[in-house]
Amino acid sequence: MTESPSVPPIDDHWRDYLEKGEPHLKYGRRVFSALPSDPRCRVCTAPFGGVGGPVMRMIGRKPSTANPHLCTACENHLRKHHGGAEVSGSMLFADVRGSTVLAEKLSPGEFKALMERYYGVAARAVIDHEGAIDKFVGDEIVAMFYPSLAGERHAAAAVKAARDILRATGHGSPGGPWAPVGAGVHTGKVWYGAVGEGPHVDLTALGDVVNTAARLAGAAGSGEVLVSAEAANVIGLETGLERRSLLLKGKELPFEVVVVEVGTSIP
């Protein structure tokens, strides 16, 4: 008989970190995000390049050698507090549609430049709406919105960030998008925390909400953000928006979503 996996104990430090936050982190993100330039720490947004890079290095925030997506200060925090907690949060997945076809039409260098441009505008939209970047995976950005950063209206922040990614990639402009993007947003209970062993640690999110948001992004067309009905209800999205019933992999019943586009007003 297979034993059920044990439930990890509640980590009070992580619960406080994710729900209440540390005042200096939120203040620091606002200051750091205004300094040039990318790339940045995915947690505190400390810049690694431009004129901001040397300033950050002076205060001990340089790229980690184990994880170049984190600064040394944030990496040390994750190592010291290895663990996590379940909290209410929202997830955003946004990826470039038809990236394989785009790669066939462009040289490797041109495709790299296009993806770096996409990563830059997508990361900026997430940061502007107080989200944390989980990872870049191929042609996709994955972002987390939890209460200590994005506040209680974290679902609205995630949808606004997704909509701004569409706008920043040219959706709704006369010439059309320079990168066709589709996105998905879902909200609910998410496990956030530090994963990995030894010096190789990272901040990530796990759970059904994460998997569902990924499925929604995969089902979205270019210029669409598919928002779960749960998230739409929490946000209070207008009732006149298009609604769809989708059959998502791993879901037994049809999944209800609301379609948000670049011109959609979000409360």
Buried (B, 14 or more C-beta within 10 A) or exposed (E): EEEEEEEEEEBEEBBEBBBEBEEEBBEBBEEBBEBEEBBBBBBBBBBBBEEBBEBBBEEEBBBBEBBEBBBBBBBBBBBEBBBBBBBBBBBBBBBBBBBEEBBEEBEEEEBEEBBEBBBBBBBBBBBEBBBBBBBBEEBBBBBBBBBBBBBEBBBBBBBBBBBBBBBBBBBBEEEEBBBBBBBBBBBBEBBBBBBBEEEEBBBBBBBEBBBBBBBBBBBBEBBBBBBBBBBBBBBEBEEEBEBBEBEBEEEEEEBBBBBBBBEBEBE
